[in-house]
Amino acid sequence: MEKKKPLILISNDDGVISKGMSALIRFLRPLGDIVVMAPNSPRSGVGCAVSMNEPVNYQLIRKDVGLSVYRCSGTPVDCIKLAFYTVLDRQPDIIVGGINHGDNSSVNVHYSGTMGVVIEGAIRGIPSVAFSLCDHDPDADFDPAGPYIRDIVEKVLAKGLPALTCLNVNFPAVKELKGVRICEQAKGVWVNEWENFAHRGNSQYYWMAGEFQHIDTDNENSDRWALANGYVAITPTTVDVTDRQLMNELKTWF
């Protein structure tokens, strides 16, 4: 009996027609059969949101040998949930998010729809990896990241990941990458997050803006340091956010 190729489920938060999605499909096609279920338009910043107050629909937009692409009206997490419920005929061997236009290092992991994809995958017990490039340009150059993406996905397919853990992989926008660093999440916060503007005579309208304030700039173990110095930053990320040390402290309180 012919052994089935690995099944790779892909989604993102920039939309199904983004250049990052096209590049990811191109990089991963040699590794297995691919099913894409991705939003029909950008959903940046939605994190792990799901659609609770309106129905979600999907359509097949491309069908080739070993590749099926669907667009979905919902969030990135909706896409993963709907793919499992409707189009997958077996459990995927890996779930991949991206390639995101813009980095998801540090606290951005909590806002990112691309990370929402792989957090949902980890909850389901599927090895999951998110890829992001530090470039918001719609025509960003993803090619330098290609060999690293293939290598990382191959390794995860071969070795798996621990339960409730996914990988957050970020690439600096450089032509020549220095290599890989295994990182911790940098400490930081967004400041000056709103820009006021008048709309139809009403001045109480605001655009989301903001500047990232990196707190531990000298920490060479952080993902932000790795990116600033030309390295691929791989940050293992856990879904279980329990603070076990504080658990023990709280037991002494009560």
Backbone torsions as a table, in degrees:
resi	resn	phi	psi	omega
1	MET	NA	133.8	-179.4
2	GLU	-70.4	130.1	179.3
3	LYS	-72.2	133.8	178.9
4	LYS	-70.1	144.1	174.1
5	LYS	-68.3	155.6	173.0
6	PRO	-56.2	143.2	176.9
7	LEU	-101.5	123.3	-176.4
8	ILE	-112.9	119.0	176.0
9	LEU	-100.2	127.9	-174.4
10	ILE	-123.7	141.5	168.5
11	SER	-148.8	179.4	179.2
12	ASN	-160.5	-173.4	173.5
13	ASP	-121.6	3.3	178.1
14	ASP	-94.1	-6.1	179.1
15	GLY	104.4	153.3	-171.1
16	VAL	-66.0	-24.9	-177.4
17	ILE	-98.9	10.9	179.9
18	SER	-66.9	154.4	178.3
19	LYS	-64.9	-35.0	178.3
20	GLY	-61.7	-38.3	176.7
21	MET	-66.0	-45.4	180.0
22	SER	-60.1	-41.8	179.4
23	ALA	-64.7	-41.9	-179.4
24	LEU	-63.0	-43.0	176.9
25	ILE	-59.4	-44.9	-179.1
26	ARG	-62.1	-41.9	-178.7
27	PHE	-68.0	-34.1	-170.4
28	LEU	-99.4	-10.3	-177.7
29	ARG	-56.4	-36.7	178.8
30	PRO	-66.6	-14.2	-172.1
31	LEU	-92.5	-13.6	-178.4
32	GLY	169.7	-172.4	174.1
33	ASP	-82.3	139.9	-173.4
34	ILE	-120.3	132.9	167.6
35	VAL	-118.7	124.6	176.3
36	VAL	-107.9	127.2	167.8
37	MET	-130.4	107.0	-171.8
38	ALA	-135.9	157.6	-178.5
39	PRO	-60.2	149.4	-179.2
40	ASN	-77.3	-8.2	176.4
41	SER	-156.7	168.9	-175.5
42	PRO	-58.5	141.0	177.9
43	ARG	-132.9	36.6	-176.7
44	SER	-60.3	142.8	173.7
45	GLY	81.8	9.3	-177.0
46	VAL	-90.0	-5.5	177.4
47	GLY	56.4	-127.3	-178.5
48	CYS	-100.6	24.8	-177.2
49	ALA	-62.4	147.6	173.7
50	VAL	-126.4	159.8	-178.1
51	SER	-88.3	109.3	-176.8
52	MET	-103.6	-22.5	-169.7
53	ASN	-114.7	6.8	177.9
54	GLU	-153.5	152.7	179.5
55	PRO	-72.1	160.3	179.2
56	VAL	-120.2	141.6	177.0
57	ASN	-130.5	164.1	179.2
58	TYR	-144.8	157.4	177.2
59	GLN	-140.0	143.3	171.3
60	LEU	-76.3	126.4	-179.2
61	ILE	-116.6	-12.0	178.6
62	ARG	-156.1	136.6	178.5
63	LYS	-139.9	113.8	175.0
64	ASP	-127.7	174.7	174.2
65	VAL	-63.5	120.4	178.2
66	GLY	77.0	9.4	-179.2
67	LEU	-147.5	124.4	172.5
68	SER	-127.8	131.6	-177.4
69	VAL	-123.2	125.8	179.0
70	TYR	-121.6	144.1	171.2
71	ARG	-108.5	146.2	-172.2
72	CYS	-132.8	144.8	-178.7
73	SER	-81.6	-4.5	-174.4
74	GLY	-97.5	-163.6	179.6
75	THR	-81.8	170.5	175.8
76	PRO	-56.7	-41.3	178.5
77	VAL	-68.5	-38.3	172.5
78	ASP	-53.6	-42.3	-177.5
79	CYS	-58.9	-44.7	-179.3
80	ILE	-67.0	-46.0	179.8
81	LYS	-60.9	-43.2	-177.6
82	LEU	-69.7	-36.9	177.5
83	ALA	-59.9	-43.8	178.4
84	PHE	-63.0	-37.1	-173.4
85	TYR	-81.2	-25.1	-169.6
86	THR	-120.2	-50.6	-164.5
87	VAL	-108.2	-20.2	-178.0
88	LEU	-79.1	134.6	177.0
89	ASP	-100.6	-1.8	174.7
90	ARG	-159.6	166.4	-179.1
91	GLN	-69.5	133.0	177.8
92	PRO	-68.0	150.2	176.8
93	ASP	-81.2	-23.2	179.2
94	ILE	-157.5	147.8	172.5
95	ILE	-114.5	132.4	-176.8
96	VAL	-125.1	134.6	176.4
97	GLY	-111.9	140.8	175.0
98	GLY	121.5	-156.7	-8.8
99	ILE	-75.1	124.8	-175.7
100	ASN	-73.2	139.9	171.9
101	HIS	-84.8	99.7	-174.9
102	GLY	115.8	145.5	-173.4
103	ASP	-79.0	155.8	176.4
104	ASN	-124.1	39.4	177.9
105	SER	-82.6	172.0	176.4
106	SER	52.2	-139.8	-174.9
107	VAL	-69.2	-12.2	178.6
108	ASN	-59.5	-21.8	177.7
109	VAL	-55.6	-30.5	-176.2
110	HIS	-81.9	-18.0	-179.1
111	TYR	-99.2	-20.5	-165.9
112	SER	-75.2	128.6	171.1
113	GLY	-68.6	-31.9	176.0
114	THR	-63.4	-40.9	174.5
115	MET	-69.9	-29.5	174.1
116	GLY	-57.4	-37.6	177.7
117	VAL	-56.4	-49.6	-172.5
118	VAL	-84.0	-24.6	171.9
119	ILE	-65.3	-42.4	174.7
120	GLU	-60.8	-39.5	176.6
121	GLY	-62.4	-43.6	179.7
122	ALA	-64.3	-39.0	176.9
123	ILE	-59.1	-35.3	-178.7
124	ARG	-83.8	-0.6	178.3
125	GLY	81.5	19.8	179.8
126	ILE	-104.2	130.0	173.7
127	PRO	-55.1	130.1	-170.5
128	SER	-140.5	140.4	-176.5
129	VAL	-137.9	133.0	174.8
130	ALA	-109.2	139.6	178.6
131	PHE	-121.4	135.8	179.5
132	SER	-140.7	146.6	176.9
133	LEU	-116.1	136.6	-178.8
134	CYS	-76.9	60.0	-179.4
135	ASP	-156.3	116.1	-179.2
136	HIS	-85.0	-4.7	-178.2
137	ASP	-60.8	128.2	177.3
138	PRO	-57.7	-24.5	179.8
139	ASP	-106.4	31.9	-178.4
140	ALA	-58.1	153.1	-179.7
141	ASP	-91.8	108.1	-179.2
142	PHE	-94.8	-7.4	-171.9
143	ASP	-59.4	-40.4	178.9
144	PRO	-59.1	-26.6	-178.9
145	ALA	-80.3	-18.1	-172.1
146	GLY	-53.1	-53.9	-179.2
147	PRO	-60.6	-35.8	178.5
148	TYR	-67.9	-41.1	-179.9
149	ILE	-62.7	-46.1	178.3
150	ARG	-61.0	-43.7	-178.1
151	ASP	-64.5	-43.4	-178.9
152	ILE	-65.0	-44.8	-179.8
153	VAL	-65.3	-41.0	176.8
154	GLU	-59.3	-43.3	-179.1
155	LYS	-65.8	-41.4	179.8
156	VAL	-68.3	-38.5	175.3
157	LEU	-60.0	-38.6	-177.5
158	ALA	-77.8	-38.6	-170.2
159	LYS	-105.8	-21.8	-175.5
160	GLY	74.4	-176.5	177.7
161	LEU	-136.7	155.1	177.4
162	PRO	-62.1	159.8	178.9
163	ALA	-58.3	142.3	175.8
164	LEU	58.1	31.4	179.0
165	THR	-132.7	137.7	174.7
166	CYS	-131.6	172.5	179.6
167	LEU	-111.4	132.6	174.6
168	ASN	-107.4	108.6	-174.5
169	VAL	-112.9	124.0	-179.7
170	ASN	-121.8	141.4	-179.9
171	PHE	-116.6	133.7	169.9
172	PRO	-71.8	154.3	-179.7
173	ALA	-85.5	74.2	179.4
174	VAL	-131.2	157.2	-179.5
175	LYS	-75.9	-34.7	-178.4
176	GLU	-122.9	114.1	179.5
177	LEU	-85.0	142.0	-176.5
178	LYS	-82.0	-12.6	-177.0
179	GLY	133.4	-164.7	-174.6
180	VAL	-110.4	139.7	169.4
181	ARG	-125.6	135.0	175.0
182	ILE	-88.2	124.1	-163.8
183	CYS	-126.0	162.8	166.4
184	GLU	-102.7	161.0	179.3
185	GLN	-68.9	126.6	179.2
186	ALA	-68.0	151.0	175.2
187	LYS	-87.1	132.0	-179.6
188	GLY	-174.9	175.0	-178.5
189	VAL	-154.3	150.7	175.3
190	TRP	-87.7	135.9	178.9
191	VAL	-127.9	166.3	-179.0
192	ASN	49.0	54.2	-166.1
193	GLU	-83.7	-8.9	-176.7
194	TRP	-128.8	143.1	175.5
195	GLU	-120.0	120.5	-176.5
196	ASN	-80.1	141.2	173.1
197	PHE	-151.0	153.6	179.3
198	ALA	-87.0	137.7	179.1
199	HIS	-134.2	115.5	179.7
200	ARG	53.9	42.3	176.5
201	GLY	82.2	-2.7	179.8
202	ASN	-104.4	119.6	-176.2
203	SER	-85.0	-3.1	-175.7
204	GLN	-92.0	46.0	174.4
205	TYR	-116.9	145.1	-175.7
206	TYR	-139.8	138.3	169.5
207	TRP	-97.1	139.3	171.6
208	MET	-66.1	131.2	179.3
209	ALA	-135.3	-120.4	171.8
210	GLY	106.4	156.3	175.4
211	GLU	-130.6	137.2	-179.9
212	PHE	-83.9	127.9	179.0
213	GLN	-106.4	105.5	-178.1
214	HIS	-82.1	120.5	-172.7
215	ILE	-87.4	-41.8	-175.6
216	ASP	-107.4	63.6	-173.0
217	THR	-63.0	-23.9	-177.9
218	ASP	-92.0	1.6	-178.4
219	ASN	-79.3	102.9	-176.3
220	GLU	-74.1	-5.0	175.4
221	ASN	-90.9	-4.4	-173.5
222	SER	-87.3	156.0	179.1
223	ASP	-66.1	-36.1	179.4
224	ARG	-65.1	-37.8	177.5
225	TRP	-64.4	-44.5	-179.7
226	ALA	-59.0	-46.1	-178.9
227	LEU	-65.0	-41.0	-179.8
228	ALA	-65.1	-20.7	-177.4
229	ASN	-109.8	16.8	170.7
230	GLY	86.3	16.4	-179.0
231	TYR	-104.4	153.2	167.6
232	VAL	-74.3	128.6	-178.6
233	ALA	-104.7	117.8	175.6
234	ILE	-110.1	117.2	-178.7
235	THR	-116.9	109.2	174.1
236	PRO	-65.8	130.5	-170.9
237	THR	-126.3	130.1	-176.7
238	THR	-102.0	144.5	175.7
239	VAL	-80.4	-34.6	179.4
240	ASP	-74.1	108.9	-175.5
241	VAL	-100.9	16.9	178.9
242	THR	-62.1	131.5	173.8
243	ASP	-91.6	94.9	-174.1
244	ARG	-70.4	-30.7	176.8
245	GLN	-64.4	-43.6	178.3
246	LEU	-68.9	-30.7	174.3
247	MET	-53.3	-47.6	-179.3
248	ASN	-64.2	-38.1	177.8
249	GLU	-65.4	-44.0	-178.3
250	LEU	-63.3	-31.6	177.6
251	LYS	-60.8	-29.1	178.3
252	THR	-77.5	-20.7	177.2
253	TRP	-75.1	-37.3	-170.2
254	PHE	-114.6	NA	NA
